[in-house]
Amino acid sequence: MSLLFSCSEETSNPNQKVSFSFDVTDSSSRDSLTPTKVIVSIEQDGDEIKNLTSLELYNSNGSYISEELELPGGDFSVTEFLVTDDSNSIIYLTPKVGSDFENFVTTPLPHLFNVESEESTIVVLDVIDAQLASLEEFGYSSFTFNIVDYFKVGLQLYLSFDGGVVADSSTNNHVFTSYGDVQFSTDKDGVENNAISFDGVDEYISMSNSLVKDYEKFTCSVWLKPDNFDVEYVGFFNQSPDYYVSEEENRDQVIGFFTRSKYHPTYGGFGWTINFQDYSWLDTRFVYDDEPNKWVHYVSTFDGEVWVNYINGFEVSRHEVESNKLLGNSYPLEIGRTRAFPSTGLLTKYYKGSMDEYRVYDRALSEYEVYQLYKK
């Protein structure tokens, strides 16, 4: 349901120009969702003179400011302030005093301001991500609106494995085939039959075609519960040839894996082996010291210039990449089976453990979004 708003009668004889701007206090970056309007309610001496009035937003070098409205000189307070996109879905808002989120901003609502005679006024407010909580938890309760689900924006693949089913819940509806006797297990929340389980012998799932083809940006997010970390190149993402390709040739591959530290005492742990389409390489690895049989939330993001790895919501490594590189190939996506290319030749390995909430995006999730996925 889209936001419903209305305009009350204008205050008599308005004569001063007032506009609104906002500062985003969290670290999220919404490249794919652009603020287009603010919805504002204003009171003076306890009387509501603007009720959910819609104002267009203008972007000036990354800073947003609203169109002007007219108010007489005097003292006022902003009682409701919401930022929307072009579909009237709320993407940011200012929480109210007494709400669960009042301490997330410097000045929660009501926000007092003064209009001076013959001077233009700009009112600056702090806003936070509207997806954090429900309307009531922000202190709003007088109207209905839709909070946009950022985690659907740019989503190319989503496998929840709920109910013991391998089905893509993204709008692409990718079809997977299971190989071996794939089973299902308890997920990270203790719900039975809501995570997929592989035996490490011959089980994996695969699309009939590639997923990542010509990506400028990328995110892979997955919950993993490995039976053992003492393994060699065991993967959770594989798009690579099924035949050996020498180091002298183009190894056209995209592989996400973890490998035992004794093979790589400096780089042991999780990692990716990436061949960009210009034949340049990215080999990103980092140590992860923890016991097996525990759920781990692993995320990698690529914004076109930096590859960042996260464990349980927190950044653990980043790697600079030259700009203007494309990621992807035409090989089918495999989950649970890895084909790597060490100097000994083609290496095929199978994942042993559980896996859940598998997501791939064609955009780089922000640090804030990664943490929200971890807490989701």
MOUR-V635080 format. One record per backbone hydrogen bond with DSSP energy under -0.5 kcal/mol. NH is the residue of the N-H (numbers start at 1). CO is the residue of the C=O. E is the energy in kcal/mol with one decimal. If there is no record, write none. Layout:
NH&CO&E  NH&CO&E
This chain:
3&88&-1.4  4&144&-1.0  6&51&-0.5  14&11&-0.7  16&71&-1.2  18&69&-2.8  19&121&-2.6  21&123&-2.7  22&64&-0.8  23&125&-2.7  25&23&-0.6  25&127&-2.0  31&29&-0.8  33&30&-1.2  35&33&-0.5  36&84&-3.0  37&84&-1.5  38&55&-2.3  39&82&-3.0  40&38&-0.5  40&53&-2.4  41&80&-2.1  42&50&-1.9  43&77&-2.6  44&47&-2.6  47&44&-1.8  49&42&-2.3  49&47&-0.6  50&42&-1.8  52&50&-0.6  53&40&-2.9  55&38&-2.6  57&36&-2.6  58&65&-2.7  60&58&-0.6  60&63&-3.2  61&59&-0.5  63&60&-1.4  65&58&-2.1  66&20&-2.9  67&56&-2.5  69&18&-2.8  71&16&-2.1  74&115&-1.9  76&113&-3.0  77&43&-2.0  78&111&-2.8  79&41&-2.4  79&77&-0.6  80&41&-1.2  82&39&-2.1  83&92&-2.9  84&37&-2.5  85&89&-1.8  88&85&-1.8  90&146&-2.0  91&83&-2.8  92&83&-1.6  93&128&-1.8  94&81&-2.1  95&93&-0.6  96&138&-2.4  97&109&-3.3  99&96&-2.0  100&137&-1.2  101&137&-0.7  102&99&-1.3  104&101&-1.7  105&102&-0.9  109&95&-2.4  110&78&-0.6  111&78&-2.0  112&110&-0.6  113&76&-2.3  115&74&-3.0  116&114&-0.6  119&116&-1.3  121&17&-2.4  123&19&-2.7  123&121&-0.5  124&122&-0.6  125&21&-2.1  127&23&-2.5  128&93&-2.6  130&91&-1.7  132&129&-1.2  133&130&-0.7  138&134&-0.9  138&135&-0.9  139&136&-1.1  140&135&-2.0  147&145&-0.5  148&90&-1.4  148&146&-0.6  150&148&-1.1  152&149&-1.8  153&150&-1.4  155&152&-1.2  156&154&-0.5  156&360&-2.9  157&360&-1.6  159&358&-2.9  160&158&-0.6  160&167&-0.6  164&161&-1.5  164&193&-1.5  165&162&-0.6  167&165&-1.0  168&174&-0.8  169&158&-3.1  169&167&-0.5  173&170&-1.0  177&206&-2.7  179&204&-3.0  182&180&-1.7  183&197&-1.6  185&195&-3.2  187&191&-2.4  190&187&-1.9  192&190&-0.5  194&185&-1.4  194&191&-0.9  195&185&-1.5  196&355&-2.1  197&183&-2.8  198&353&-2.8  200&351&-1.2  204&179&-1.7  205&335&-2.3  206&177&-2.1  207&333&-2.3  208&175&-0.7  213&211&-0.8  215&327&-2.7  218&302&-2.4  219&361&-1.5  220&300&-2.3  221&359&-2.6  222&298&-2.4  223&356&-2.7  224&222&-0.5  224&296&-2.9  225&354&-2.4  227&352&-2.5  228&352&-0.5  231&229&-1.9  233&231&-0.6  234&258&-2.0  235&233&-0.5  236&256&-1.9  237&256&-1.5  238&334&-1.4  239&254&-2.3  249&246&-1.1  251&249&-0.6  252&250&-1.2  253&251&-1.7  254&239&-1.9  255&273&-2.3  256&237&-2.8  257&271&-2.7  258&234&-2.2  259&269&-2.2  260&231&-3.1  263&260&-1.1  264&260&-1.0  268&264&-2.5  269&259&-1.5  270&286&-1.0  271&257&-2.2  272&284&-2.4  273&255&-2.4  274&272&-0.5  274&282&-2.8  275&253&-2.3  276&274&-0.6  276&280&-2.1  277&326&-2.5  279&276&-2.1  282&274&-2.0  284&272&-2.1  284&282&-0.6  285&283&-0.5  286&270&-2.2  290&288&-0.9  293&226&-3.3  296&224&-3.0  298&222&-2.8  298&296&-0.7  299&310&-2.0  300&220&-2.2  301&308&-2.6  302&218&-3.0  303&306&-1.6  307&319&-2.8  308&301&-2.6  308&306&-0.5  309&317&-2.7  310&299&-3.0  311&314&-2.5  312&297&-2.9  314&311&-1.8  316&309&-2.9  317&309&-1.3  319&307&-2.4  321&305&-3.6  327&215&-2.7  329&212&-2.0  333&209&-1.5  334&238&-2.7  335&205&-2.9  338&349&-2.9  340&338&-0.5  340&347&-2.7  342&345&-0.6  345&342&-1.9  347&340&-2.8  348&346&-0.5  349&338&-2.2  349&347&-0.5  351&336&-3.0  353&198&-1.7  353&351&-0.5  354&225&-2.0  355&196&-2.3  356&223&-2.4  357&160&-0.5  358&159&-2.6  359&221&-3.1  359&357&-0.6  360&157&-2.1  361&219&-2.4  362&154&-2.1  365&363&-0.7  370&366&-2.4  371&367&-1.9  372&368&-2.1  373&369&-2.4  374&370&-2.0  375&371&-2.0  376&372&-1.1
